[in-house]
Amino acid sequence: MRNLIRSAAVAAALGAASISHAQEDLTITLVPGLTTDAFYITMNRGAQAAAEALGITVDFQGAEEFDPVLQTPVLDAVIGRGPDAILIAPTDSTQMIEPLRRASEAGIPVITVDTFIDDGKYQDGSGDGDFPLSYIASDNVGGGRMAARYMADEIGGQGKVYVSNVRPGISTTDQREEGFKAEMAENFPEVEVLETQYNENDASLAASQFQAVLARNPDVAGVFGANLFSALGAGNGVESANKAEDVTVIAFDAPTSIVNNISSGLVDAAIAQHPAEIGYFGVMTAYAVLTGQSVPTSIGTGFTVIDASNVDDESIAKFIYSE
Ligand code: T6T
């Protein structure tokens, strides 16, 4: 409650002295999809850079797995502590609406980063999950389309491919699959997209799923790993089956392990998101809200494609996720 009163005071009274005093007290909590994922660790690095620039505190509180059942109690505990704002990557677009409504109803501004709730179009007066103030993320449909174009080019515009994905209901990975399939259907009609394999964010399961797909389709030509663990697992599965020469692997996300697999030739390309940018602009957006500024309802961040042609370039190093 103390924080709530303070935030309201900050927003209402824009006197320079009171703002500079209140700034130092502001605390924003970043709730990642899971704490041990290099993507969110890198996002936190960007968030901390913004916090340092602003002289405020950002803390990082999350669950160890990407799961709404585990994220909800973490979020409830965060709400109980009453930060000035919450930045969160909701782990399910439907199941996290009600838990996040509790934050909003407690007067804590909610901004989503990476993933969204509901349809991701906030503050437009439509839908149950319209209350977050902003969404800062990659263009995931566009990224899925980029992966499809790269894949189609590598396999000569024809052959069987599949998407290794986490589970339905996650906005980011759903949109990547949607973009990948739409691009193939519209522009590469001779590419057959096989049934999606869902791995529950478990790289070992994604690896064994490659073996099973290969057993059913000995001519499988490519796998699109729609997030870090899917891509890592798909690459490992291809390697264990000794198929690196024949099967194209396109990864979404760029931790060191995947970048090393590009250098060794196992992974053909990684669509690197810019998680540090998401964290940086997430904190800046929350700060703008807390200091009475208007904010855009969505902010799009970029991608960098990493492949054998640029993997060793110095300019690429900043896009490799921290571990
Ligand atoms: O791909 C990222 C993130 O964008 C997605 O929402 C969930 O998976 C990752 O965290 C990678 O593991």
Residues whose N, C-alpha, C, O or C-beta is under 5 A from the ligand:
A	BS01	T6T	D37 F39 D114 T115 T172 A226 N227 L228 F229 D253
